[in-house]
């Protein structure tokens, strides 16, 4: 599914595509670990934890930026809810697929679930424009200073104020990650004040972006849904034939 029907900035698609490319490589290594072909503590050790944090941060910052770009061209709620429904449906597919594969460790608050929730929060907050930078800082500080065991169980753990990480294959709670989306809103609002003008270096990249990254960024939701079944299926087949 092509996510947008308004004038696109190839630069933004390329940046999103760069995050998608990293995600595919990360998941490929994760799958090798799952099949036992490598031995890595990717959920605990560096640089794996740091790399995942960077990938998720890139995605979510661009969620905020893309929302401002979208609202600049299509400010109505109908377009917003159509796009939200796509993300929410994709999140439901991830939950169903992960239940089949991982059972009780299924994904109930992964990155797509987070984006679906964060869009509902961010859409009205977009009216605050660059003040969202202060909200982003407040959201991150709140997560840093407050944790309580009362938030460890579902459904409270979707907020993120846990003292023990839930047993799930992917976990992207509202806090601290809402800070990244709000930061994207604030930065893009400052950019909008300048008419979305690009510095010369960014203009050159926008004019001649890497085509593969643009394609990945344009079809990011579809790629997100299909890349893991393809990777896992291929590795399972190789494992069976080996």
C-alpha positions, 0 to 999 in steps of 0.5 A, a space after each residue: 500500500 502506498 501511504 500517501 497521495 500528496 506531494 512527497 519529499 524524496 528526502 523524507 522517504 529516503 530517511 525513512 527508507 534508511 531506517 527500514 534498511 537498518 531494521 531489515 538487517 537487524 531483524 535478519 541478525 535477530 532471526 539468525 540468533 533465533 535459529 541458533 546460527 549465532 549466539 547473541 544477547 540482542 535484547 540485553 547487550 551493546 551494541 544491539 540495544 543501542 542500535 535498536 534504540 537508534 532505529 526506533 528513534 529514527 522511525 518515530 521522529 519521522 512519524 512526527 515529521 510526516 504528520 506535520 507534512 501530511 497536515 500541511 497538505 491534507 488537514 482534514 480528519 478523514 485522511 488521518 483516520 484512513 491512514 490510522 486504520 491502515 496502521 492499526 490493521 497492520 498492528 493487528 496482523 503483527 499481533 496475530 502472526 507473532 501469537 502463532 510463532 511466539 505464543 505467550 510472547 506475542 507482540 501486543 505493543 510493538 512499533 506499529 501498535 505504538 504508532 497507532 496509539 501515538 498518532 491519536 495523541 499527536 494529531 491534536 497536539 500538532 496544533 501546539 507546533 514547536 511547543 511540542 519540543 517542551 512536551 517531548 522533553 517532559 515526556 522523556 523526563 517523566 519516564 526517567 524519574 518515574 517507575 512503579 511495579 503497578 505498571 508491570 502487568 497488562 494493560 498498564 505496561 503499555 504506558 512504559 513506567 515498568 520496573 520489569 520489561 514484559 515478556 514480549 518479542 517487541 516492546 515500544 510503550 508510550 513512554 519514553 517513545 512518545 517523546 520522539 514523536 513529539 520532537 518530530 512534531 516540534 522540529 517539523 513545525 519549525 521547518 514549516 515556518 520556513 516553508 519546508 525549505 531545505 539547505 543546499 546539501 539537503 536539496 541535492 539529496 532531495 533531488 537525487 536520493 538513493 532510489 532503493 531507500 526512497 522505495 523502502 521509505 515509500 512502501 515502509 508499512 508494506 515492507 514492515 509487514 512482509 519482510 519478517 515472514 520472508 526472512 523467517 521462511 527462507 531461514 526455516 527452509 535453509 534450516 530444513 534442507 541443511 
